């Protein structure tokens, strides 16, 4: 029995020893695997995702390989204190401790910003020296955001400054040691921010504060005010320009368009602006991701390179996307409707009709116009996928690109009808359209809002182009021109874009100059005014047929065979 007890004890001792060794092995392996996974997770989230706090290069126009981008990501990650344990440089422990102290100091703001809802209003604050393209960026971004349904307004700090000074004196007010000048500038910035806050509190989506915000202190104050006091989101956009040619171009634009220089000779203005730049350069503290806990996008050379740091949120990601496609170079774009079509002659809408004889004459005249020009400055042509635009562009010596998104408004059940037939068959629909033409959607068809949505990618692409000829349709061109000319949305469906006319847009700063070039080929008028404009008319569904048709433009009842021979003799 004694022997048996000793034997069973041996089994127990052996079992306990086995368990110990086993758990030690598991513990060792477990720790090892956790460390590896953690490291892998860190690298993956930094490269692939848009993690809060990651510094990554979004896009660059210089030719760089994919590997370059990846290297950049990893370098940026190594700079984050929390990752130092994994990627620690030899002898970096002191620096690491300092970084961790700083991180603790900055932490409350970071945590606060994370708590603010994705749907909170957003204040965008521009940062940078004068002539770095800030105002151009601000206005282009505002146009883009408004078009995408985010009500946005630019608050230009220099306009507030001018309200405090009857006349601009000289660069002197920008000196750091000019106390009166500094007070005026501080006050102007304060007023601009207050108005931006009112705008956001009124339920609008985005305010863009177009100021210089060149010191760390200014940015910290603004950030704290926005996040803690207002509960708004904030994004800084820093504009940097190292390209001398671009800088000179920006300076010339400022001289031409800034109200500060309107009463100065060119020489005086150039001298003054350069001195103003020197004052600013002395005070400028570029954003430093290591010293400031703010989310920002840096735009270099008007969009050549775009980097982002701590950019999170739906709106901000969309803005980052827009900025990474923005170029801001001078551009000329031409728009024309197709030549008069057989449907235009008959007053019919939609369809895929061919050009009328006069429409063919316009196509020829258009080709002559652009072919003469293209020998000096080549053009490219975008058409819709419909016959009338392709036929109009056919003779232009250029690459042609049919774009489906440029097709005319789909009139659904009313395709191919005249306005008179619409009134006769669908009087209610006809009245509803007059009540709200922007939002009215044809049954089984589209509304103007629908066209605006499908045009978004085309407009973004067009912003980056020069010397493009867009051969389009009445409703589509209204939307496109409305975008570039910053028209009020409700006015879009009533813009007059006549047939046989080239609309030339030339950029200057963030605006566009419009020229209407009418080619001498006769055509019908397809423009129908809003009935409401005339006091005696109404848009109610009970209106009479005569009331509904008052503004319908005249057209032919049949396609006249002699239209091209003697247009004036044909009966309208
Ligand atoms: O009349 C020509 C046309 O391009 C139609 O095809 C289209 O439905 C119409 O213009 C759009 O204009 P509106 O919105 O004024 O009816």
Boltz pocket constraint, residues with backbone or C-beta under 6 A from the ligand:
constraints:
  - pocket:
      binder: B
      contacts: [[A, 344], [A, 348], [A, 349], [A, 350], [A, 351], [A, 408], [A, 409], [A, 411], [A, 473], [A, 474], [A, 475], [A, 493], [A, 526], [A, 528]]
      max_distance: 6.0
